[in-house]
């Protein structure tokens, strides 16, 4: 996805992967965000588990607003969720 975004003229996508690892864990997000990302009991939570990933776009909206829809659709295509 990151290479695809760069091919579209964007600097890339932000992403977080959830993996099972031994030893020290490093996180790019705070503890509260990690806890909420794993919850499944609310429509506002992501319900993520080991093996899942989240991609996101950040920056100035006028720069990436036209890119957000195509990025979402590309992710869905790669995941086999749309034709």
C-alpha positions in Angstrom: 0.0 0.0 0.0 2.8 2.4 0.8 4.5 1.8 -2.5 1.1 2.3 -4.3 0.6 5.6 -2.5 4.1 6.8 -3.5 3.3 5.8 -7.1 0.2 8.0 -6.8 2.5 11.0 -6.0 1.9 10.9 -2.2 4.7 10.7 0.4 3.2 7.4 1.6 0.7 6.1 4.1 1.0 5.8 7.9 0.4 2.3 9.1 0.3 0.2 12.3 0.6 -3.6 12.3 -0.5 -5.8 15.2 1.9 -8.7 15.7 2.6 -11.3 18.3 6.3 -10.9 19.4 8.4 -12.0 22.3 10.3 -9.5 24.3 10.0 -5.8 24.3 7.2 -4.1 22.4 7.4 -0.8 20.7 4.2 1.2 19.9 3.7 4.3 17.8 0.5 5.1 19.6 -0.4 5.6 23.3 -1.8 3.0 25.6 -5.4 4.3 25.4 -5.4 4.1 21.6 -4.0 0.6 21.7 -6.7 -0.5 24.1 -9.4 1.1 22.1 -8.1 -0.4 18.8 -8.5 -3.9 20.2 -12.0 -3.5 21.7 -14.9 -5.0 19.7 -17.9 -3.9 21.9 -18.5 -0.5 20.3 -19.0 0.7 16.7 -16.3 3.3 17.4 -13.7 0.7 18.1 -11.6 -1.1 15.5 -11.7 -4.6 17.0 -8.2 -5.4 15.7 -6.2 -8.5 16.6 -2.8 -10.1 15.8 -2.2 -10.1 12.0 -4.4 -7.0 11.4 -3.1 -3.6 10.1 -4.4 -0.1 9.9 -3.4 2.4 7.2 -4.0 6.1 7.6 -3.4 9.4 5.8 -2.2 12.4 7.7 -1.2 16.0 6.7 -3.0 19.0 5.4 -6.5 18.1 4.1 -6.2 20.1 1.0 -3.2 18.0 0.0 -4.7 14.5 0.6 -8.5 14.9 0.5 -8.7 13.7 -3.2 -6.4 10.8 -2.4 -8.3 9.3 0.6 -11.1 7.7 -1.4 -8.8 6.0 -3.9 -6.6 4.8 -1.1 -9.6 3.2 0.7 -10.7 1.5 -2.5 -7.2 0.2 -3.2 -7.0 -1.3 0.2 -10.3 -3.0 -0.2 -9.3 -4.4 -3.6 -6.1 -5.8 -2.2 -8.0 -7.4 0.7 -10.5 -8.9 -1.8 -13.4 -7.0 -0.4 -14.4 -5.4 -3.8 -14.0 -6.3 -7.5 
